[in-house]
């Protein structure tokens, strides 16, 4: 009777909780928003620590001799080197890649009215489209000052200019930076004390939860970490390799906008299966305005490099980090994109891989149980 009463109490509590959530959803949403704003720097810190830790783990594997036999020296050095690597990548992007993208965008903006006019002229000649539309497009010109203002920060590379241009959003920018730096210091603390934090969490779960539930939580946590770490590091490395190949080959072949298209392909390639093809399509559309022959040449080049990446680079770099059927990858992309856009498409695949692994583990346990009973 005591177990039954406890069961009824749990059900009643869940019903009341659900009623409160539905009846006072606006208040609950506001409370969640306030709580999130309060802990958001810590969330930033956890995310930063997770990303930096991908490099820290790899570096520490090679730090085994000499002064690196000391754990403090090894950890401090690996964190410092990882931060320098990430800072170097960001610096290269900001001061080399972004100016190239700005120049490419300006060239495209200058050529776009002419290209659209040519298309509309063709449609007017062969399909009788209204001449007023053609005249409007031919007289259309993109304001170059607008483009300069939009990318002023990237060209001037000046924080002071950025603050002046930001106007009303200065407060928001400072708030974001403040949260970022708080999160950064929190990330350093997590990385420096990650073994102690892991031990503390293990003891906390072990003391306050039943043994079976504690083991299940630790198993799920391990699977989540391994899956996301392997997927994100592998996917990012593969995207960078593909983007560099595109940029290098386009530069050798003399095709325009190599940096811009290479960056587009690299960014979109973060979304497995469909991402790189979307980036290639965008690149082809950009080149069509310059020359259809160049666009066709790029498409052939892109398809060749994409096949090389899919068959040789991706399996080696990413390996079996995901380990789920292709149909589930497609489902994860569709559902993840519906709920979270591009980020949902990127993170939906490892999330699906985690669920798939847990289901596989449960199925194996049930098979073993049936075999024992049989």
Secondary structure in CASP SS format (residue, H / E / C, confidence):
PFRMAT SS
TARGET T0000
AUTHOR 0000-0000-0000
METHOD secondary structure of the structure
MODEL  1
X C 1.00
X H 1.00
X H 1.00
X H 1.00
X H 1.00
X H 1.00
X H 1.00
X H 1.00
X H 1.00
X H 1.00
X H 1.00
X H 1.00
X H 1.00
X H 1.00
X H 1.00
X H 1.00
X H 1.00
X H 1.00
X H 1.00
X H 1.00
X H 1.00
X H 1.00
X H 1.00
X C 1.00
X H 1.00
X H 1.00
X H 1.00
X H 1.00
X H 1.00
X H 1.00
X H 1.00
X H 1.00
X H 1.00
X H 1.00
X H 1.00
X H 1.00
X H 1.00
X H 1.00
X H 1.00
X H 1.00
X H 1.00
X H 1.00
X H 1.00
X H 1.00
X H 1.00
X H 1.00
X H 1.00
X H 1.00
X H 1.00
X H 1.00
X H 1.00
X H 1.00
X H 1.00
X H 1.00
X H 1.00
X H 1.00
X H 1.00
X H 1.00
X H 1.00
X H 1.00
X H 1.00
X C 1.00
X C 1.00
X C 1.00
X C 1.00
X H 1.00
X H 1.00
X H 1.00
X H 1.00
X C 1.00
X H 1.00
X H 1.00
X H 1.00
X H 1.00
X H 1.00
X H 1.00
X H 1.00
X H 1.00
X H 1.00
X H 1.00
X H 1.00
X H 1.00
X H 1.00
X H 1.00
X H 1.00
X H 1.00
X H 1.00
X H 1.00
X H 1.00
X H 1.00
X H 1.00
X H 1.00
X H 1.00
X H 1.00
X H 1.00
X H 1.00
X H 1.00
X H 1.00
X H 1.00
X H 1.00
X H 1.00
X H 1.00
X H 1.00
X H 1.00
X H 1.00
X H 1.00
X H 1.00
X H 1.00
X H 1.00
X H 1.00
X H 1.00
X H 1.00
X H 1.00
X H 1.00
X H 1.00
X H 1.00
X H 1.00
X H 1.00
X H 1.00
X H 1.00
X H 1.00
X H 1.00
X H 1.00
X H 1.00
X H 1.00
X H 1.00
X H 1.00
X C 1.00
X C 1.00
X C 1.00
X H 1.00
X H 1.00
X H 1.00
X H 1.00
X H 1.00
X H 1.00
X H 1.00
X H 1.00
X C 1.00
X C 1.00
X C 1.00
X C 1.00
X C 1.00
X H 1.00
X H 1.00
X H 1.00
X H 1.00
X H 1.00
X H 1.00
X H 1.00
X C 1.00
X H 1.00
X H 1.00
X H 1.00
X H 1.00
X H 1.00
X C 1.00
X C 1.00
X H 1.00
X H 1.00
X H 1.00
X H 1.00
X H 1.00
X H 1.00
X H 1.00
X H 1.00
X H 1.00
X H 1.00
X H 1.00
X H 1.00
X H 1.00
X H 1.00
X H 1.00
X H 1.00
X H 1.00
X H 1.00
X H 1.00
X H 1.00
X H 1.00
X H 1.00
X H 1.00
X H 1.00
X H 1.00
X H 1.00
X H 1.00
X H 1.00
X H 1.00
X H 1.00
X H 1.00
X H 1.00
X H 1.00
X H 1.00
X C 1.00
X H 1.00
X H 1.00
X H 1.00
X H 1.00
X H 1.00
X H 1.00
X H 1.00
X H 1.00
X H 1.00
X H 1.00
X H 1.00
X H 1.00
X H 1.00
X H 1.00
X H 1.00
X C 1.00
X C 1.00
X H 1.00
X H 1.00
X H 1.00
X H 1.00
X H 1.00
X H 1.00
X H 1.00
X H 1.00
X H 1.00
X H 1.00
X H 1.00
X H 1.00
X H 1.00
X H 1.00
X H 1.00
X H 1.00
X H 1.00
X H 1.00
X H 1.00
X H 1.00
X H 1.00
X H 1.00
X H 1.00
X H 1.00
X H 1.00
X H 1.00
X H 1.00
X H 1.00
X H 1.00
X H 1.00
X H 1.00
X H 1.00
X H 1.00
X H 1.00
X H 1.00
X H 1.00
X H 1.00
X H 1.00
X H 1.00
X H 1.00
X H 1.00
X H 1.00
X H 1.00
X C 1.00
X C 1.00
X C 1.00
X C 1.00
X H 1.00
X H 1.00
X H 1.00
X H 1.00
X H 1.00
X H 1.00
X H 1.00
X H 1.00
X H 1.00
X H 1.00
X H 1.00
X C 1.00
X C 1.00
X C 1.00
X C 1.00
X C 1.00
X C 1.00
X H 1.00
X H 1.00
X H 1.00
X H 1.00
X H 1.00
X H 1.00
X H 1.00
X H 1.00
X H 1.00
X H 1.00
X H 1.00
X H 1.00
X H 1.00
X H 1.00
X C 1.00
X C 1.00
X C 1.00
X H 1.00
X H 1.00
X H 1.00
X H 1.00
X H 1.00
X H 1.00
X H 1.00
X H 1.00
X H 1.00
X H 1.00
X H 1.00
X H 1.00
X H 1.00
X H 1.00
X H 1.00
X H 1.00
X H 1.00
X H 1.00
X H 1.00
X H 1.00
X H 1.00
X H 1.00
X H 1.00
X H 1.00
X H 1.00
X H 1.00
X C 1.00
X C 1.00
X C 1.00
X C 1.00
X C 1.00
X C 1.00
X C 1.00
X C 1.00
X H 1.00
X H 1.00
X H 1.00
X H 1.00
X H 1.00
X H 1.00
X H 1.00
X H 1.00
X H 1.00
X H 1.00
X H 1.00
X H 1.00
X H 1.00
X H 1.00
X H 1.00
X H 1.00
X H 1.00
X H 1.00
X H 1.00
X H 1.00
X H 1.00
X H 1.00
X H 1.00
X H 1.00
X H 1.00
X H 1.00
X H 1.00
X H 1.00
X H 1.00
X H 1.00
X H 1.00
X H 1.00
X H 1.00
X H 1.00
X H 1.00
X H 1.00
X H 1.00
X H 1.00
X H 1.00
X H 1.00
X H 1.00
X H 1.00
X H 1.00
X H 1.00
X H 1.00
X H 1.00
X H 1.00
X H 1.00
X C 1.00
END
